[in-house]
């Protein structure tokens, strides 16, 4: 299925991976929101669970191994062209995760990769809906500890 002008929404998964109170973020290198910080993630493959997709995408994009703790919500990315047609439509299932190994480095679909604390995040351009997802992840991880 084409990712541009799709016939139906495309399912993706991402993870908010935390390590010592900091979260793993990466800049997007492609539209939409090119250059903005986001959670590492990508399209779910056929036969793959959402959690497995999130774990795989984090590893592929950043070299970080993560332990998925739980689901924190979803975000929809819907972009229209000037004529009102749907250019992109992604439904992204987001998970909270804990760091297992890996320092975090840019992969083929991630630009700058950082372990960000709250002060850093305040200064970053983030993808829409990311702040509440990070709050949900922190809450879930605190309850899990």
PAZAPA-4460 file (N, C-alpha, C; in steps of 0.05 Angstrom, whole numbers, plus 32768, in hexadecimal, padded with zeros to 4 digits):
% residues 145
    n_x    n_y    n_z   ca_x   ca_y   ca_z    c_x    c_y    c_z   seq   type   mol
   8011   7FE8   8000   8000   8000   8000   8012   8019   8000     1      X     A
   800B   802C   7FEF   8019   8045   7FEE   8015   8055   8008     2      X     A
   802A   8061   8011   8028   8072   8029   801D   808E   8022     3      X     A
   801E   8095   8009   8013   80AF   8000   7FF8   80A9   7FF3     4      X     A
   7FE4   80B9   7FF9   7FC9   80B5   7FF0   7FBF   8098   7FF4     5      X     A
   7FC1   808E   800C   7FBA   8072   8012   7F9C   806E   800F     6      X     A
   7F95   8055   800A   7F78   804D   8008   7F6C   804A   8024     7      X     A
   7F7C   8046   8038   7F72   8043   8054   7F89   804B   8066     8      X     A
   7F83   8050   8080   7F98   8058   8093   7FAD   8042   8095     9      X     A
   7FC6   804B   809B   7FDD   803A   809E   7FE3   8037   80BC    10      X     A
   7FE6   801F   80C5   7FEB   8019   80E1   8009   801A   80E7    11      X     A
   8010   8029   80FC   802C   802B   8104   802E   8029   8123    12      X     A
   8046   8025   812D   804A   8023   814A   8063   8032   8151    13      X     A
   8063   803C   816A   807A   804B   8174   807D   8045   8192    14      X     A
   8094   804D   819D   8098   8049   81BA   80A7   8061   81C6    15      X     A
   809D   8068   81DE   80AB   807C   81EF   80BD   806C   8202    16      X     A
   80D7   806A   81FB   80EA   805B   820A   80F8   806D   821E    17      X     A
   80F6   8065   8237   8102   8075   824D   811B   8068   8258    18      X     A
   812E   8078   825E   8147   8070   826B   8150   8085   827E    19      X     A
   8151   807F   8297   815A   8092   82AC   814A   80AC   82AB    20      X     A
   8130   80AA   82A7   811F   80C2   82A6   811F   80D2   828C    21      X     A
   812F   80C9   8279   8130   80D6   825F   8122   80C4   824A    22      X     A
   8117   80D1   8236   8108   80C2   8221   8118   80C3   8206    23      X     A
   8117   80AE   81F7   8124   80AC   81DD   8113   80B9   81C8    24      X     A
   811E   80CE   81BB   8110   80DC   81A6   8122   80DD   818D    25      X     A
   8116   80DF   8176   8125   80E1   815D   8117   80F6   814B    26      X     A
   8126   8104   813B   811A   8117   8128   8111   8107   8110    27      X     A
   80FB   8110   8105   80F0   8104   80ED   8101   810E   80D5    28      X     A
   8107   80FC   80C2   8116   8104   80AB   8105   8106   8092    29      X     A
   80EB   8100   8095   80D9   8101   807E   80BF   810D   8086    30      X     A
   80B0   8118   8073   8095   8123   8079   8083   810D   8084    31      X     A
   806F   8113   8093   8069   812D   809D   807A   8134   80B5    32      X     A
   807B   814E   80BB   8089   8158   80D3   80A7   8153   80D2    33      X     A
   80B3   8154   80BA   80D0   8150   80B7   80DF   8163   80CA    34      X     A
   80F2   8158   80D9   8102   8168   80EC   80F8   8169   8108    35      X     A
   80DE   8162   810C   80D3   8162   8127   80DB   8149   8136    36      X     A
   80DD   814B   8150   80E3   8134   8161   80CA   8123   8165    37      X     A
   80CE   8109   8165   80B8   80F6   8168   80C2   80DD   8176    38      X     A
   80B0   80CB   817B   80B8   80B1   8185   80C1   80A0   816E    39      X     A
   80D5   808F   8172   80DC   807D   815C   80C5   8069   8157    40      X     A
   80BF   8064   813E   80A9   8052   8137   80A7   8050   8119    41      X     A
   8094   803F   8111   808F   803B   80F4   8079   8028   80EF    42      X     A
   8076   8020   80D6   805F   8010   80CD   8061   7FF4   80D8    43      X     A
   804A   7FEA   80E0   8047   7FCE   80E9   8047   7FBB   80D1    44      X     A
   8057   7FA6   80D4   8058   7F92   80BE   8042   7F7D   80C2    45      X     A
   8039   7F71   80AD   8025   7F5C   80AE   802E   7F46   80C0    46      X     A
   801C   7F3D   80D3   8022   7F28   80E5   8031   7F31   80FE    47      X     A
   8037   7F4A   8100   8047   7F55   8117   8034   7F62   812B    48      X     A
   8038   7F5D   8144   8028   7F6B   8159   8030   7F88   815A    49      X     A
   801F   7F99   8165   8025   7FB5   8168   803E   7FB9   8179    50      X     A
   803F   7FAA   8190   8056   7FAD   81A2   8070   7FA4   8195    51      X     A
   806E   7F8E   8186   8086   7F84   8178   808F   7F98   8163    52      X     A
   807C   7FA5   8155   8083   7FB9   8141   8091   7FD1   814E    53      X     A
   8086   7FDA   8165   8093   7FF0   8173   80AF   7FE9   817B    54      X     A
   80B3   7FD2   8186   80CD   7FC9   818F   80E1   7FC8   8177    55      X     A
   80D8   7FBC   8161   80E8   7FB9   8149   80F0   7FD4   813E    56      X     A
   80DC   7FE6   813C   80E1   8001   8131   80F5   8011   8142    57      X     A
   80F2   800F   815C   8106   801D   816E   8122   8013   8168    58      X     A
   8125   7FF9   8166   813F   7FED   8161   814A   7FF5   8145    59      X     A
   8139   7FF3   8131   8142   7FFA   8115   8149   8018   8113    60      X     A
   8139   8029   8120   813D   8046   811C   8153   8051   812E    61      X     A
   8158   8045   8145   816B   8051   8158   8180   803E   8164    62      X     A
   817D   8024   815F   8190   8011   816A   818B   800B   8188    63      X     A
   8174   8014   8192   816E   8010   81AF   815B   7FF7   81B2    64      X     A
   8162   7FE6   81C5   8150   7FD0   81CC   813F   7FD9   81E3    65      X     A
   8125   7FD4   81E0   8111   7FDE   81F4   80FF   7FC7   81FD    66      X     A
   80F6   7FCA   8216   80E2   7FB7   8222   80C8   7FC6   8223    67      X     A
   80B4   7FBD   8213   809A   7FCA   8212   808C   7FC4   822C    68      X     A
   8081   7FDA   8239   8073   7FD7   8253   8055   7FD7   824E    69      X     A
   804B   7FE9   823D   802F   7FEA   8238   8027   7FFF   8224    70      X     A
   800E   7FFD   821B   8002   800F   8207   7FFB   802A   8214    71      X     A
   8002   8040   8207   7FFB   805A   8212   7FE7   806A   8202    72      X     A
   7FE0   8061   81EB   7FCD   806F   81DB   7FD3   806E   81BD    73      X     A
   7FC4   807E   81AE   7FC9   807F   8191   7FC9   809C   8188    74      X     A
   7FD5   80A0   8172   7FD5   80BB   8165   7FCE   80B7   8148    75      X     A
   7FBF   80C9   813D   7FB9   80C7   8120   7FC6   80DE   8112    76      X     A
   7FD3   80D8   80FC   7FDF   80EB   80EA   7FCF   80EB   80D0    77      X     A
   7FC1   8101   80CC   7FB1   8104   80B4   7FB9   811E   80A6    78      X     A
   7FC3   811B   808E   7FCC   8132   807F   7FBD   8134   8064    79      X     A
   7FB3   814B   805E   7FA3   8150   8046   7FB3   8162   8033    80      X     A
   7FAE   815F   8019   7FB9   8171   8005   7FA7   8189   8002    81      X     A
   7FAE   819B   7FF0   7F9F   81B4   7FEC   7F82   81AE   7FE2    82      X     A
   7F7E   8198   7FD5   7F64   8190   7FCB   7F53   8181   7FE0    83      X     A
   7F5F   817D   7FF7   7F51   816F   800D   7F53   8151   800C    84      X     A
   7F63   8146   7FF9   7F67   8129   7FF8   7F7B   8121   800E    85      X     A
   7F78   8108   8018   7F8A   80FE   802C   7FA5   80F6   8020    86      X     A
   7FBA   8104   8028   7FD5   80FE   801F   7FE1   80E8   8030    87      X     A
   7FDE   80EA   804B   7FE8   80D6   805D   7FD3   80D2   8073    88      X     A
   7FD1   80B9   807C   7FC0   80B2   8093   7FCD   809B   80A2    89      X     A
   7FD9   80A1   80B8   7FE5   808C   80C9   7FD7   808C   80E4    90      X     A
   7FD3   8074   80EE   7FC9   8070   810A   7FE1   8063   8118    91      X     A
   7FEB   8072   812C   8004   8069   813A   7FFD   8060   8157    92      X     A
   8001   8046   815C   7FFD   803B   8177   8017   8040   8186    93      X     A
   8015   804D   819D   802D   8054   81AD   802F   8045   81C7    94      X     A
   8047   803D   81CE   804D   802D   81E5   8061   803B   81F7    95      X     A
   8060   8035   8211   8074   803D   8224   8088   8026   8226    96      X     A
   80A2   802C   8228   80B6   8017   8229   80CD   8020   823A    97      X     A
   80DC   800C   8244   80F4   8011   8253   810C   8009   8243    98      X     A
   8121   8018   8246   813A   8013   8238   8146   7FF9   8242    99      X     A
   8151   7FE9   822F   8160   7FD0   8236   817D   7FD4   822F   100      X     A
   8183   7FDC   8216   819E   7FE0   820D   819F   7FF2   81F4   101      X     A
   81B7   7FFB   81EE   81BB   800C   81D7   81BC   8029   81DF   102      X     A
   81CD   8038   81D2   81D0   8055   81D9   81BE   8067   81C9   103      X     A
   81B4   805E   81B3   81A3   806F   81A2   81B4   807E   818D   104      X     A
   81AF   8077   8174   81BD   8083   815E   81AA   8084   8146   105      X     A
   81AE   8097   8134   819C   8099   811D   819D   8081   810B   106      X     A
   8186   8077   8103   8184   8061   80F0   817B   806C   80D5   107      X     A
   8172   805B   80C4   816A   8063   80A9   8152   8076   80A8   108      X     A
   8141   8075   80BD   8129   8086   80BC   8128   809A   80D3   109      X     A
   813E   809E   80E1   813F   80B1   80F7   8156   80C4   80F3   110      X     A
   8151   80DE   80FA   8166   80F2   80F9   8175   80F2   8113   111      X     A
   8175   8109   811F   8182   810D   8139   8174   80FC   814E   112      X     A
   8183   80ED   815E   8178   80DC   8174   8183   80E6   818E   113      X     A
   8171   80EA   81A2   8178   80F5   81BC   8169   80E7   81D2   114      X     A
   8176   80E6   81E9   8168   80DE   8202   8161   80F9   820F   115      X     A
   8148   8100   820F   813F   811B   8217   8132   811B   8232   116      X     A
   813A   812F   8242   812D   8133   825C   8117   8148   8258   117      X     A
   8108   814E   826D   80F1   8160   826A   80FA   817C   8261   118      X     A
   8111   8186   826B   811A   81A0   8263   8120   81A1   8245   119      X     A
   812D   818D   823A   8133   818C   821E   811A   818B   820D   120      X     A
   8107   817A   8215   80EE   8177   8206   80DF   8191   8204   121      X     A
   80E0   81A2   8218   80D3   81BC   8218   80DC   81CD   8201   122      X     A
   80F5   81CA   81F8   8100   81DA   81E3   80FE   81CD   81C7   123      X     A
   80F5   81B4   81C5   80F4   81A6   81AC   80DA   81AB   819D   124      X     A
   80DC   81AA   8183   80C4   81A9   8172   80BC   818B   8172   125      X     A
   80A4   8185   817C   809A   816A   817D   8084   8165   816A   126      X     A
   8080   814C   8162   806A   8145   8151   8050   8149   8161   127      X     A
   803A   814F   8154   8020   8154   8162   8018   813B   8173   128      X     A
   800F   8141   818B   8005   812C   819D   801B   811E   81AD   129      X     A
   8034   8125   81A9   804A   8117   81B7   804B   811D   81D5   130      X     A
   8047   8136   81DD   8048   813D   81F9   8035   812C   820B   131      X     A
   801C   812A   8203   800A   8119   8214   8012   80FC   8214   132      X     A
   801D   80F2   81FE   8026   80D6   81FD   803D   80D2   8210   133      X     A
   804F   80E6   8212   8066   80E3   8225   805C   80E4   8241   134      X     A
   8048   80F5   8247   803C   80F5   8262   8030   80DA   8269   135      X     A
   8021   80CF   8256   8015   80B4   825A   802A   809F   825F   136      X     A
   803F   80A0   8250   8055   808C   8253   8062   808F   826E   137      X     A
   8067   80A7   8277   8073   80AB   8292   8060   80A0   82A7   138      X     A
   8046   80A5   82A5   8033   809B   82B9   8033   807D   82B9   139      X     A
   8032   8070   82A2   8031   8053   82A1   804B   8047   82AC   140      X     A
   8061   8052   82A5   807B   8048   82AF   807D   804B   82CD   141      X     A
   8074   8062   82D8   8074   8066   82F5   8063   8051   8303   142      X     A
   804C   804B   82F8   803A   8037   8304   8046   801B   8302   143      X     A
   8056   8017   82EE   8062   7FFC   82E9   807A   7FF7   82FB   144      X     A
   8087   800C   8304   809F   8009   8315   809A   7FFE   8330   145      X     A
***
